[in-house]
Amino acid sequence: MKVGHPADKTAPVAVKHSTPVTPDAATSTIASAPASAIPSQAESSTNVELSSAAASLNSQASSPDFDAEKVARISQAIQDGSFKIDAHVIADKLIGNAKELLTKVQS
């Protein structure tokens, strides 16, 4: 998906300093810079709103559901060549996860 056209966007402006910049110097540098060198406020297209489903997924991403032993077992099985993929089990779990998510969103 493409958003906008590259020709419609302004190019970033590089600012070079020959001396170290302190907070006071940065303020005076910005104040004395030409208006074209100072970036304008963020475009309205930079605002992002998450849907309730995305917010739910985002809150679940920080849960500590990590099983290091299981990862080690799977890694070893992959290295040994004994790891088997069962497409039916994967499909069933994907459908179950989707149903669970839809139930949470509708609640």
C-alpha positions as CSV (number, residue, x, y, z in Angstrom):
1,M,0.0,0.0,0.0
2,K,1.4,3.4,-1.0
3,V,0.5,6.5,0.9
4,G,0.9,9.7,-1.0
5,H,3.2,10.5,-3.9
6,P,6.9,11.0,-3.4
7,A,6.8,14.2,-5.3
8,D,4.3,15.6,-2.8
9,K,6.6,15.2,0.1
10,T,9.2,17.7,1.2
11,A,12.8,16.5,1.4
12,P,14.4,16.3,4.8
13,V,16.8,19.2,5.6
14,A,20.2,18.4,6.9
15,V,21.7,20.8,9.4
16,K,25.5,20.8,9.9
17,H,27.1,22.3,13.0
18,S,30.8,23.1,13.1
19,T,30.8,23.5,16.9
20,P,29.2,21.4,19.6
21,V,25.6,22.4,20.2
22,T,24.4,23.1,23.8
23,P,20.8,23.6,24.6
24,D,21.2,27.4,24.7
25,A,23.1,27.4,21.4
26,A,20.4,25.1,19.8
27,T,17.7,27.6,20.7
28,S,19.6,30.5,19.3
29,T,20.5,28.5,16.2
30,I,16.8,27.6,15.5
31,A,15.8,31.2,16.2
32,S,18.2,32.6,13.7
33,A,17.6,29.9,11.0
34,P,15.6,30.8,7.9
35,A,12.0,29.7,8.1
36,S,12.5,27.2,5.2
37,A,15.1,25.3,7.2
38,I,12.8,24.8,10.2
39,P,10.4,21.8,9.8
40,S,6.7,22.7,10.0
41,Q,4.3,20.9,12.4
42,A,3.6,17.3,11.7
43,E,1.2,16.6,8.9
44,S,-2.2,15.5,9.9
45,S,-1.5,12.1,8.2
46,T,0.9,11.3,11.0
47,N,-1.9,10.8,13.5
48,V,-2.6,7.2,14.2
49,E,-5.7,5.8,16.0
50,L,-5.8,2.1,16.9
51,S,-9.0,0.1,16.6
52,S,-10.2,-1.7,19.7
53,A,-9.0,-5.0,18.2
54,A,-5.5,-3.6,17.6
55,A,-5.4,-2.1,21.1
56,S,-6.4,-5.5,22.5
57,L,-3.6,-7.2,20.6
58,N,-1.1,-4.5,21.6
59,S,-2.0,-5.0,25.3
60,Q,-1.5,-8.7,25.0
61,A,1.9,-8.3,23.4
62,S,3.5,-7.3,26.7
63,S,2.3,-10.5,28.5
64,P,5.1,-12.8,29.7
65,D,3.9,-15.9,27.9
66,F,7.4,-17.1,26.9
67,D,8.5,-20.7,27.4
68,A,12.3,-20.9,26.9
69,E,12.3,-24.7,27.3
70,K,9.7,-25.1,24.6
71,V,11.8,-22.9,22.3
72,A,14.9,-25.0,23.0
73,R,12.9,-28.2,22.3
74,I,11.6,-26.9,19.0
75,S,15.0,-25.6,18.0
76,Q,16.6,-29.0,18.7
77,A,13.9,-30.8,16.7
78,I,14.5,-28.4,13.8
79,Q,18.3,-29.1,13.9
80,D,17.7,-32.9,14.2
81,G,15.3,-32.8,11.3
82,S,12.5,-34.3,13.4
83,F,10.3,-31.3,13.5
84,K,7.0,-32.0,11.7
85,I,4.5,-29.3,10.7
86,D,0.8,-30.3,10.9
87,A,-1.2,-27.9,8.8
88,H,-4.5,-29.0,10.3
89,V,-3.3,-28.2,13.9
90,I,-2.0,-24.8,12.8
91,A,-5.3,-24.0,11.0
92,D,-7.3,-25.1,14.0
93,K,-5.3,-22.9,16.4
94,L,-5.5,-19.9,14.0
95,I,-9.3,-20.3,13.9
96,G,-9.5,-20.6,17.7
97,N,-7.3,-17.5,18.2
98,A,-9.5,-15.5,15.8
99,K,-12.7,-16.6,17.6
100,E,-11.2,-15.7,20.9
101,L,-10.1,-12.3,19.6
102,L,-13.6,-11.6,18.1
103,T,-15.2,-12.6,21.4
104,K,-13.0,-10.1,23.3
105,V,-13.7,-7.3,20.9
106,Q,-17.4,-7.8,21.0
107,S,-17.5,-7.8,24.8
